[in-house]
Amino acid sequence: MSDDGSCCSVRAIWILNPQDSVVFSRRFPVVEKRWRTACQKEREGAGGGCAEPWLLPTDEELALAFAERRRREGSTHGFGIRSSQSVQGSDSWIDDPITRHVISLSITSKRGGGEKFLLWPLVFHLQAYFHILVLPLVEPQHLKTYERISQRSDCGSSVGGQESLSSLLLDLPCITGAFLVAHSLGDIITGENLDPEVVVSSTPSVGGLLDSLTGSIGISSISARAKPAAASVSSSTTSGSAVSGASSDAPKSSSRSIDRDALRSFISSSMPFGTPLDLNYANIAAIKLNGFSSSDVPPLDLKQPAWKPYLYKGKQRMLFTIHEIVHAAMYDRDEIPDAISISGQVNCRAELEGLPDVSFPLTGLNTARVEVLSFHPCAQVPEQGMDKHAVMFSPPLGNFVLMRYQAFCNLDPPVKGFYQLSMVSENEGAFLFKLRLMEGYKAPLSMEYCTVSMPFPRRGLVFFDGNPSVGTISTTEHSVEWKIITPGRGISGKSIEATFPGTIRFSPQSTQKVSSASRFMNGCISEDDSDLEQENSSNSANVEEFLMEKMNKEIPPADMEQPFCWQAYNYAKVRILLLQLSVATIANWQSFCFSLCPFFFHLVSFKVVGGTLSGMTMDPKSVSIYPAVKAPVEFSMQMIQVKGRCEEGAGVLNRVAKLGR
Amino acid sequence: MERLPSQKQTAPPQPQLPSPQEWEALIDDLQSGVPSRLPRWLPPGAAPLALLDLLLACVLRRDFPSKPFLLLFLEESPHLLVPSPPDHAAPALSSLVDALRALLQSPADATPAAYALKEQMMVAVTSVAITVDALDHAPRQLEDLVELLLAVVNRPNHGPDRQARAVACECLRELERAYPCLLSEVAGHLWNLCQSERTHAAQSYVLLLTLVVHNIVQHSVPPTAMGILSTSVQLVPFNVPGYLGTVAGKNQDLSELNLRDIRRIMAFLLERPMILTPLATAEMVFMLTRVVKALEGQMSAAAALLKVQFSGLIYSYDPMLCHVVLMLYSHFSDAFSGDEQNITHRLTLVSKEGQQPVVFRLLALHWLVGVASRPPDKKNLLVPMASSFYPSVFDPLGLKAAKLDVLALIAIVLGFSRGEKGKKDKEVDNSKSGDCVAKLFEDCLVCVSAFRWLPPWSTETSVAFRTLHKFLTGAVPHHSSDNSTMSILMESTTFNTLQNILVNMAVEHPGLVPVIAAFVDRLKGCETHRQLGERLLQTFDECLLPKIVMGYRVSAYFPIFERIAENVKIPPRHLLELLLRFMVFLAEKHGPDVGLRSWSQGSKVLRICRTVLMNHRSSRVFSALSRLLSFTSQFFPDLEVRDNARIYLRMLVCIPGKKMRHLVNLGEQLLGVTPSPHTGLFYQVPSPRSSPKKPSGISSYIRLERVIPLLVNQLWSLTIPYLAAKDYEPVNPEGSRSIDSVDVSGSADVTIEADGNFERISSTQEPLRVMDSKVSKILDILRRHFSCIPDFRHMKGLVIKIPCNLRFDAGVFSQVWGTDASSADSDETHALPALYAIVLSVSSTSKYGQIPSCRVPFLLGEPSVKDQAIVPVDNTSPGRSNSRRLVTIELEPREPMPGLVNVVLQANGENGQIISGSLQSIPVGIEDMFLKASVPYNVSENDIRQYYLDLFNALWEACGSSANTGRETFPLKGGKGVAAIHGTGSVKLLEVSADSLIHCIELHLAPFVVCVMGGPLLSALKSNGIIKNVIWKEEHTTPTDHNDDVSTFAESTSPLQIQYIKDEDESDSLLDIRRTSLGSFFVLIFLPPRFHLLFQMEVHDTSTLVRIRTDHWPCLGYVDEYLEALFLV
């Protein structure tokens, strides 16, 4: 937030690969000049108290500083909260998880004769193993404030104190903007800038903006990007994605190289002079590709919005899809209620000519216990009255997420059952699955597929034996997959029971060194408690407890992005653990990702079709378009993905969660 | 390249243009700062702008492939292409503008790529213009550039080039930003353009107009009479406004006309803000905010207008739009009054939105806290929403931590309101809301409850403890120096709950102890919150220690024990008792399968003991610690632990506190003890090095002195060499009777010797003799006596002890060894240097046998006497103070003779130096040899006096001239050797008054007096009461064997008589000697190894006659001097 009329400008962008070398960098000399002017002013104002503004670091300097920070902070993101090894002046010293995302680097300037200076705020985004760093322009005084905060010698600032990070972040919209930039760049690197999915009855899904331009024909040469795959719906936004049991810091050598030209051209168009204006990749790509012809006439009476550079021409229709992702924690215990929360969104595609306004009432809001509602920027939201919601919006081109909501569950889950496992030794165990699918679900609700997979990211599977009552088993070195219902042979209107007993053996665990991150945290524990171990081995009345403790010992700490230490739950209840596997839905189709687990978590994914778990629904007939136009409105409710876990701790937590209501 | 400035503007006639690959290499080189490849493209003397010309030539060439790349280079690195702006800005910019013009006016090529190139060229040229300071260095060219851009802009609603127009607007906006008010004269034209533009490029027009207005308001340009929106100035050709250089800060209000124009523009801008992208909206709102802020006085309702237009954006899921509303809110909080609830509520919900990337959810929480903390304090708004911040199961841990922060904030707010309320309201209410806080507190831990059974390094654990910390410290911020809040906090529910939680946690989950300890450390490391940490430790001491179950698990608590031991404020008694029990437990449990565990645990316990030693006054911990250590040193199964315990115990007993702290310090800084330059000496001695100074010098400041000075400094005794004894031997006529030669042959004798005379007599080859009963009685007594004297050749001989004081001068020591001991606070023993582990090796050339060395564990330096005029009294009493150490030198004389013992000292200094060298020799006098004769075991207490008298008489007889016993031998103790008596006598007259003589005897010879005779003497002595346990005889009889006595007396008196003849007046008294006798002393002195010295002192008023007999004639010489020194000096 600089003095001269820009709320968000970017001084530089760097993208580093997992090997800590800069693979892409972009500097904005105009913004840099503003920074230097501001420093100059500050210096004059402060009577020489401010140092000479530092030049932006070179790529090597930055890469070095980044590697140094990783070394110091224990991981790429850093730990975020203060540990015994945090150094005064470093990010983790500030003791705030946001410092994993808004980082500072201490640059050793070669040109400055080895002097060090602080670079802040660097917005840090990790995507597909690429480290994206964006440096927004702040005022020199903000930098100084941050420096002071990070240098405080006390035991950690309290929340809401004076001169806090919170206050800084509130004052600096440029950081927010820089995050948006970083995320867009990440999407371009991975090619994940997918349109939200909209399901139509005739075709499995329809594409985005380019399809609209070409009248839904779809030009494959233009849409080089893959069509959204069925199961990939907004997977990037789901927190704690189940398969990420391994630390995200694992240095994987990504063979993928980034498309520098695409990045360059996107940056040039989306943020001329370093001031981001439009981060919609689809629009920018379309303009780059298509340009405009004289046949593109602007609307007569209205201004065409910047986010809608083209107007639709062709057959008119509207499509809506409600899409829900469910997070569930379930316990086979009467005193602990299951916790199921739903993240839902209404995806929309409006193939309408001109610049019409669309409005429709969200009738489902009353029945669905919706907690949070937020809307696409194009929507105008009445300030009051969530209950009588009529949403009015002027739709952009292509598929877009009209609305997002959080809700609580309204129905019983369609998968129930329990799972038992007893570990005989460190490497051997016997398990039993007993599941009931679609109990109490009537047609037309149908389950299209259901798969239980047991990934063991850290253990090698050497022996597996088991025979399910229904479905097929396939194993790889690190997983077992049980396909209960395979696509194409979905069940509808009936329930089935499936059991799966088996034994499993792993290759002996190599004495793996605890990862650097855990070492980092481990700093406070100086001595190995070999004594305790001896004690355990000597009076090993409880082998299982001993096993548990031993396994616990090798668990690396969870990443801050994880909701909890998955691995710990893998090992946690080595004793018999009953858990009720349950899951819910109705709808066109639903996919259920359930991570239940005693040792190693399991992923149950399925797809049930026919409705929403939250009860969210909408009436196509009530959709009104102004100026009035005759366009069919299609509506579908879609996909539910459920993640869950079952264990005691979560149960207690659930009680807490209930307090919140 | 810089050698020739701009004389030669002639570009190379038709240069070979580099290929794209070559450009890439070239640019790489240039950007990395290694222009090694530059000469390939440019001759060394080329014009400075040759590279730029080359680049432009490429860009303008029709079919050159990678133009965007070159333009990017141009935009990103103008400093490489235009090396020195003041000189080159004008020519460079003019060629750039020419190139841009050429590009823009090139025949219409409607492909998107052609447009993209134009757009990029505009951006690049603008960027260069700004970076080279065009306004200062090339105003003409700047005008050209603006003109070009305005020409592009000036075609609203034209179809194909709408994106190019948008970009041109952005370029103009950037120029306007760099040079505020550059475009203010053409604002009217821009306003018209903005109104008419309807394509998506309208956004850029709107932003440009907003910025121009913003700058007009901010810099309050000279108001034109026509109003801001007048179009009186032509758009093209463009001229830089004259006032541009002088635009200053706002200090004047806008005219009414201008204000009206601005209102119009505002109304237009706010008409339909939905056409902007979120980021553009943010830009616009930002500028409008500043405009409204600047005009607040003149446009009252503008803020409310902004609020109405934009506050709905907070319901968007775009984080930027949320932030826009917050931006407005933080500037116009008045306009938003009443809406705070909405905003905080909405931010709370954003943090719950599962679809958002975590970072935005974190940001939302930060914004929330930021909003709530801004004055006026709105933290109370958060309280009713507390439950919304309970983390949910699937929240990432980072988010959980952030949510818990907010909860901590709420708890603090609750706690404070309770504190205020508590003063007024009833107790009940107080406890109720206290419960609420405590409940909140406990609830918070549930969501990371897994930490209880996860390893201590787990992230859950860190988050949990971080939360504890926030809950605790939030109430007393760091900047507050208010002690009362701290004490309130100490009594608060939060703190009590926390204490309980931690104690229970430690009891149930010993694995978490290190984390708890780290938590305490964190508090203790903080200036403000140190008290909390200490209080926690106290709680552990009071509540945790009693709950710990004895077992091997106790060792898990060592980290806490360490902290307790470190803390000066907590008496470590409980801890030490617990440790003692633990040691007992370990000792009991020790068995073959224990392995190294005893060692490991025992060492750890000792480590804690060390910490206690280091941090507490020895007196305070003495009893408990000494019990623990002595148990360990005696009974602990592991040898090393026992040894170490013994060392600690020894140190505890011998070394004063502060010194010991330095000694046991492993190198860390001590609390409360000023840092000493020589830390960690005990364990971290780099390498034992010998003293670099001359060792001989140490005797000048380290002194070993006799406690009782010798009466006679018998210098001549020095001359008696060791060999001298041999010289005497031939002289000894009765050599066969000396101990050396008398050796009973045959072991058979040994067995029978003790029994009686007969066997012994039969075994010796002595002829039979006639003995009267008196002689046989004497012999009996002597035999009995000699049988008590150990024979040093076969067993340990008799030992004499010479007490000495060891001390050293601190001042000199420090000078020599360079310690800092001479610091000002000299009353502190701490400031004085010390010696450790002192070993005194004693040797002598005299026949004193093997002399054991003496050891002193610790010795403190003595403050220099010259520094301290008054020596403290207690310092002078030996043995008491640490600066003097009583050392006893034990000699086992082979012959009673004076001599010198040499002492070599070895010690450790504080820095670990080894100090060694000889001290001054200690003289040994004859009086050191004086011992009481030993008494046979079967003599009863009551008979001792008589025994001594009998012995005296017997020896007196035996040493007399009579030969009755001369041929007798007496077996010594052990039965292997025998002794014979060869007596000698002497007489000495001491001319001292009886009083002083009695005094001297009482002082020096009292133990040896066996009998006192004569009434006057008795009465004199008895009144003093010093001489006791002797035979008192009223009547004064001369000793036995009067004849002999007389003869000796006659011999010895003759010189005296001569002397007395000189003094006529006193001849009478001389003659009266015997008559005026007051009485006699009988003195029996045993001289080790087996000799005797007998005095019979006849006391007269003015003189005393001493008859001396001995069986070791060489001693007479020393005795003579001794007596003189004793009585006459």
Interface residues (C-beta under 8 A of the other chain):
Chain A: M1 D4 G5 S6 C7 C8 R26 R27 F28 P29 V30 K33 R34 F79 G80 I81 R82 S83 S84 D95 D96 P97 I98 R100 H101 H125 R152 S153 D154 C155 G156 S157 S158 V159 G160 G161 Q162 S164 L165 S166 S167 L169 L170 D171 P173 I175 T176 G177 F179 L180 H183 S234 S236 T237 T238 S239 G240 R264 S265 S268 S269 P272 F273 T275 P276 L277 D278 L279 N280 I287 K288 L289 N290 G291 F292 S293 S294 S295 D296 V297 P298 P299 L300 L302 K303 Q304 P305 A306 W307 K308 P309 I325 H327 A329 A339 S341 S343 Q345 E371 V372 L373 S374 F375 H376 P377 C378 A379 Q380 V381 P382 E383 S394 V401 R404 Q406 V514 S518 M521 N522 C524 I525 S526 D529 S530 D531 L532 Q534 E535 S538 N552 K553 I555 P557 A558 D559 M560 E561 Q562 P563 F564 C565 A568 Y569 A572 K643 R645 G649 A650 V652 L653 N654 R655 V656 A657 L659 G660 R661
Chain B: P68 F69 L72 E75 E76 S77 P78 H79 A110 T111 P112 Y115 A116 E119 Q120 V123 T126 S127 I130 T131 N157 G159 P160 D161 R162 Q163 V167 E170 C171 E174 R177 A178 P180 E197 R198 T199 H200 A201 A202 Q203 S204 L207 L211 H214 N215 Q218 R272 M274 I275 L276 T277 P278 L279 A280 T281 A282 E283 V285 F286 M287 R290 S311 G312 L313 Y315 S316 Y317 D318 P319 M320 L321 H323 V324 L326 M327 S330 N342 L349 V350 K352 E353 G354 Q355 Q356 P357 V358 V359 F360 L362 L363 H366 W367 L368 V369 G370 V371 A372 S373 R374 K379 S387 S388 F389 Y390 P391 S392 V393 F394 D395 P396 L397 G398 L399 K400 A401 A402 D405 V406 A408 L409 I412 D443 V446 C447 S449 A450 W453 L454 P455 P456 W457 S458 T459 E460 S462 V463 R466 H469 K470 T473 G474 P477 H478 H479 P510 G511 P514 V515 A517 A518 D521 R522 L523 G525 C526 E527 T528 H529 G551 Y552 R553 S555 A556 D593 G595 R597 S600 Q601
